[in-house]
C-alpha cells in the first residue's frame, strides 16, 4: 500500500507540472488521461474555433532513490472557420495541429520539497506538406513542489521557471501556483495561468469560478503575403477567459466536466519570422465552451 501511495504521488508531480507549464490549454490540472472538446462560436470578427484534445502521461521508476522518468504526450487539433473578408487566402488557416512529447525527471529534493524537470519537444503547424524544420519548437520547465494534503487546511505550492519557445517572450518566465482548501466545502488556486474559487458540494459534485489564459503559437508552412508586402510565417491565438465550471466525479480520480464562460480578451494574429505582428484578424470576445472526460489525481 505504501508503494502504491508513493506511485500516485509521482503521477501528481509530473502530470500537474506538465499541464501547468504547457503552452497548450493553459489550465492547471493533474491529468493522467484527458479527452476534451472546445467550442468558441463565431464572434463579430467572423472567426470561430473548435479544438479536440487528447493527453496521456506515464511514469517509470528508475531506482530506489525516489527518482522517476516520466513520459507523456498530448495532441490538439484546431478547426477554424472564417466568414469575414480577409485580404489574403484563408486556406493556410483552416486546420492546425499541436503535438507535444513530454520527457520528465522527478526526484525528492529534501523532506519537504520535490523537484520536477520537463523537456517538451513540440510540433505546431498547419502540416499542409508533411513536417518541416520550422514546425519544431522546444519548451522546458523546472519546478519545486511542496504539498501538505493531510493538514487541517491542506495546501500545495509550486515554484519554478518555464521556457517556452512558442511564447511571445522567449525567455524563462516564473511559474507560481498556490492551492489551499481553507474550508471543508471551499478551496482556491492563485497563480498563472489559472486562478479559481471552487465550491465542493459533496464528493460527487463541485462548482468553480475561474479565470485563465489559453493560447497557441504555430508555424504556417506556406507564407501568407499581404497586399502591403508584409509576409506572415506564424500565427498566434491568445485568450483571457472568465468561466463557470461544473465537475461530476464518477470516482475519486475519474470525472466528467463542463466549462462555460467568455473570452474577456481574444486575439488572433499573423506574425512574421521575428514574431512581429503582421495582421490582427480576431479581436472580439465571445462565448467559450469546453467539456470532457479525465482521469486525474485531484
Buried (B, 14 or more C-beta within 10 A) or exposed (E): EEEEEEEEBBBBBBBBBBBBBBBBBBBBBBBBBBBBEBBBEBBEBBBBBBBBBBBBBBBEBEEEEBBBBBBBBBBBBBEBBBEEEBEBEBEBBEBBBBBBEBBBBBBBEEEEEBBBBBBBBBBBBBBEEEBEEBBBBEBBBBBBBBBEEEEEEBBBBBBBBBBBBBBEEEEBBEBBBBBBBEEEEEBBBBBBBBBBBBEBEEEEEBEBBBBBBBBBBBBBBEEBEBEEEBEBBBBBBBBBBBBEBBBEBEEEBBBEBEBEBBBEEBBBBBBBEEBEBBBEBBBBBBEBBBBBBBBBBB
